[in-house]
């Protein structure tokens, strides 16, 4: 009897502790202790947190929102603006802009297909605009009725099924969130223009407190594991405002953030060159985000598509400089990724399927410049592997890797695996290559070398 009641009280006590623990997670004050959850992170902890992101190298950016309804045209005029900035550049009044939501009905939205497209392109993560500068939420937000659930005929959360599909296919999910600019909620910032409609007037601190912070809490709570939070355009941000948002990161242990929260105060985990590949990379983690045509958000008449070849070479170029590539798609208001984007994703996927080994988990080139292309590398215990990405195939059947002094273990074509003869010369390593380039966009030669890398 005694033993029984002892057991029972132990069980009850344990349950009580468990319950308390759960309740603590729910109600714990995120603002206690250091505001920046990573303030005391060691270098090892930091590297462990960044590991998947550094190895991924390639992700999909999705800019989607109500702006896909006007799709670049306002009052019959093509507005000189990227698609998602039409409200700002067309100075569209808030009430008028909000009417577009009535026509935002993405009945063709198929998140399963989107995620498969990303995965087949070789992308390892997706970052989607949960809320862009127009303040429109793609998710079910209790903080406002300016979002897909309350303001559109579609009426359903768009991020939930995307999160589900990402989980299903093993793709990491990140959220873009415009924390400072918000042209529809009073008090939100609006770059240089400040405001063009009295309805925008308001206090920015209040806006952060009542809209941005609750929404960031929502997106970090209701969608399972969130791998990245991608802030944007920190105009009028300051430490006090950032400090209302930063502690919310504790809701997603391990989350990675970019540098656009309030860069003067918080540098974030990676830098974000936009539409640009830094000439020699950057001295910290970085990710180039880029459009396939000229707009992020859908614009019906933007046909300035980059070629698949250019996009693939960009990815290689970026990897060779130690960065990630976040390549954008801008779906339509019906929920479709434009055909030209799909074509390009498929072409990239075809190249990646054969050559992904030369991109994922590689680090920057040890060479300053290579006349024929780019190089990525992996450092092993007893040597290194160099991946030579050849854009301009040598006409004389000899590829020189200038200044490389290591002895060669093995040289082979990545596609097909054909072994190649390679030897050390005064100029460096010379590889005998077939007459024809195996891949017209970029052919990869894998060079396994002995010992510590030695490049002159
Ligand atoms: C910008 C733009 C924006 C886009 C972003 C992507 O800063 O304001 O529309 O979302 O860049 O990097």
Boltz pocket constraint, residues with backbone or C-beta under 6 A from the ligand:
constraints:
  - pocket:
      binder: B
      contacts: [[A, 63], [A, 84], [A, 85], [A, 232], [A, 233], [A, 274], [A, 289], [A, 296]]
      max_distance: 6.0
